[in-house]
Amino acid sequence: MSIDRFPHSAKEERFEFEPGARAELDRIIEKYPVKRSALVPALTLAQRQNGFISSAVMQHVAGIFEISPMEVWGVVTFYSMLKTHPIGEYHFQVCNNLSCALMGADPLLRGLEARLGIKAGQTREDGKFSIEKVECLGACGGAPCLQVNEDYFEWATPGMLEEIVSALEKGEYVPPIGADEVAPPGAGAVAAADGGGESGRSGDEGRG
């Protein structure tokens, strides 16, 4: 079992919110009766600007909220969407919880790894793509599910995955396919030969 340790940055590393991001954070803080309640949104803004949560980021955020960097670290390590290391421009998260596992998440992940030439937990050398296997994306009704940056792709199939990667390699936007979208034809099943099953999803099912 690996243990996350507080990442000490080089002394010369500095971080401050850009003016626009700081103004947005100030607006968010005003919405909360307790300032510290805005800590997660603050870290999300910082990650959007910096790419990941470094020691310098945590120290800067700690100063804004008047708490210790270790308290910030406790929050960062609790939420999986907050990253303590650089990730790709397009970050793939493949759900491996029960519903997705039963519907073919493992062959989906293996196919993605083969297509991108990296393993889960790695970032491609060009910085374009990274992969992460996660416990749950909260989309059991659309299993198997994967997330690319902030967009969900439910009822994922190998063919859908190839289309997504090919489009992103060209810099093209790929619209999400989620609980609020109409399921594409044949969605919800990964070929039985790949270890998946057939979808029993009905129109009334939503996120699990």
C-alpha positions in Angstrom: 0.0 0.0 0.0 1.5 3.3 -1.0 1.3 6.3 1.3 0.9 9.8 -0.1 3.4 12.2 1.4 3.3 16.0 1.4 5.1 17.1 -1.8 7.9 19.6 -1.0 8.5 21.9 -3.8 11.7 23.5 -4.9 12.4 26.7 -3.0 12.2 28.8 -6.1 8.7 27.5 -7.0 6.1 30.1 -6.5 2.3 30.2 -7.0 -0.2 33.0 -6.9 -3.7 33.2 -8.3 -3.9 35.1 -11.5 -6.1 38.3 -11.1 -9.1 36.8 -12.9 -8.9 33.6 -10.8 -8.5 35.5 -7.6 -11.5 37.6 -8.3 -13.5 34.5 -9.0 -12.4 33.0 -5.7 -13.3 36.1 -3.8 -16.8 35.9 -5.3 -17.1 32.2 -4.3 -15.9 32.9 -0.7 -18.6 35.6 -0.3 -21.2 32.9 -0.8 -20.2 30.9 2.3 -20.9 32.0 5.9 -17.7 30.2 6.9 -14.7 31.1 4.7 -13.1 27.7 4.9 -16.1 26.1 3.2 -14.7 27.5 -0.1 -11.5 25.5 0.2 -12.3 22.9 -2.4 -13.5 25.4 -5.0 -10.2 27.3 -4.3 -8.2 24.2 -4.9 -10.1 23.5 -8.1 -9.4 27.0 -9.4 -5.7 26.6 -8.5 -5.5 23.2 -10.3 -7.1 24.7 -13.4 -4.4 27.4 -13.4 -1.4 25.3 -12.4 -2.3 22.0 -13.8 -2.0 20.2 -10.5 -1.8 20.9 -6.7 1.9 21.5 -5.8 3.3 22.4 -2.4 3.5 26.0 -3.5 -0.2 25.9 -4.4 -1.1 24.5 -1.0 1.0 27.0 0.8 -0.6 29.9 -1.1 -4.1 28.6 -0.5 -3.4 28.0 3.2 -2.3 31.6 3.5 -5.6 32.8 2.0 -7.7 30.6 4.3 -5.4 31.2 7.4 -4.9 27.5 8.0 -1.8 25.2 7.8 -0.6 23.7 4.6 -1.1 20.3 6.2 -4.8 21.0 6.7 -4.9 21.8 2.9 -3.0 18.6 2.2 -5.7 16.6 4.1 -8.3 17.9 1.8 -6.3 17.5 -1.3 -5.6 13.8 -0.6 -9.3 13.1 0.3 -10.7 14.2 -3.1 -9.6 12.1 -6.1 -10.3 15.0 -8.6 -7.4 17.0 -7.0 -4.1 15.9 -8.5 -0.7 16.2 -6.8 1.3 15.5 -10.0 1.0 16.7 -13.6 -1.5 15.0 -15.7 -2.2 15.0 -19.5 -4.0 17.7 -21.4 -6.7 15.0 -21.7 -7.1 13.0 -18.6 -9.0 9.7 -18.9 -10.6 8.3 -15.8 -12.0 4.8 -16.2 -14.5 3.6 -13.5 -13.7 0.2 -12.1 -16.4 -0.1 -9.5 -18.9 -3.0 -9.5 -21.4 -1.8 -12.1 -18.7 -0.8 -14.6 -16.6 -3.8 -13.8 -19.5 -6.1 -14.6 -20.2 -4.2 -17.8 -16.7 -4.4 -19.2 -14.5 -1.7 -17.7 -11.4 -3.9 -17.6 -11.2 -4.6 -21.3 -12.1 -1.0 -21.9 -9.2 0.1 -19.8 -6.8 -2.4 -21.5 -7.9 -1.1 -24.9 -7.3 2.5 -23.8 -3.8 1.6 -22.5 -2.9 -0.2 -25.7 -4.3 2.7 -27.8 -2.3 5.4 -26.0 0.8 3.3 -25.2 0.7 4.0 -21.5 -0.6 2.3 -18.4 -3.1 3.6 -15.8 -1.3 6.0 -13.6 0.9 7.3 -16.4 1.1 10.3 -18.6 2.2 10.0 -22.2 5.6 11.6 -23.0 4.1 14.4 -25.1 1.8 15.4 -22.2 -1.3 14.9 -24.3 -2.9 12.0 -22.5 -3.0 10.4 -19.1 -5.0 7.5 -17.7 -6.3 6.8 -14.2 -8.4 3.9 -12.9 -10.9 5.2 -10.4 -13.3 3.6 -7.9 -16.5 5.3 -8.8 -17.7 8.1 -11.1 -21.3 7.9 -9.8 -22.8 6.8 -13.1 -23.9 3.3 -12.5 -26.9 3.5 -14.7 -24.6 4.3 -17.7 -22.0 1.6 -17.0 -19.3 1.2 -18.2 -18.4 4.9 -17.7 -15.3 6.9 -18.3 -14.5 10.6 -17.8 -12.3 12.8 -19.9 -11.4 15.9 -18.0 -14.8 17.1 -16.8 -16.9 15.3 -19.4 -18.7 12.0 -18.9 -19.0 9.2 -21.5 -21.5 6.6 -20.3 -22.3 3.3 -22.0 -18.8 3.3 -23.3 -17.7 0.9 -26.0 -14.3 0.2 -27.6 -15.6 1.9 -30.8 -16.7 5.0 -28.9 -13.3 5.1 -27.2 -11.5 5.0 -30.5 -13.6 7.9 -31.8 -12.9 9.9 -28.7 -9.2 9.4 -28.8 -8.9 10.0 -32.6 -10.9 13.3 -32.3 -8.8 14.5 -29.3 -5.6 13.8 -31.2 -6.8 16.2 -33.9 -7.8 18.8 -31.3 -11.5 18.3 -31.9 -14.1 18.7 -29.2 -16.0 15.6 -28.3 -19.5 16.2 -26.7 -20.2 14.1 -23.6 -22.6 11.2 -23.6 -24.2 11.1 -20.1 -27.4 10.6 -18.1 -29.0 13.7 -19.7 -28.2 12.6 -23.2 -29.9 10.1 -25.5 -28.1 6.8 -25.5 -26.4 6.1 -28.9 -27.4 3.1 -30.9 -26.0 -0.1 -29.4 -24.7 1.7 -26.3 -24.5 0.0 -23.0 -22.7 -3.2 -24.0 -19.1 -4.3 -24.5 -18.7 -7.4 -26.5 -19.1 -10.6 -24.4 -15.9 -11.9 -25.8 -14.2 -8.9 -24.1 -15.6 -9.8 -20.8 -18.6 -7.4 -20.8 -22.3 -8.0 -20.5 -25.5 -6.7 -21.9 -27.0 -3.5 -20.6 -30.3 -3.7 -18.8 -30.6 0.1 -18.7 -34.0 1.6 -19.0 -34.9 5.2 -19.7 -35.7 5.7 -16.0 -32.3 4.8 -14.7 -29.9 7.5 -13.7 -26.6 7.9 -12.0 -25.9 5.3 -9.3 
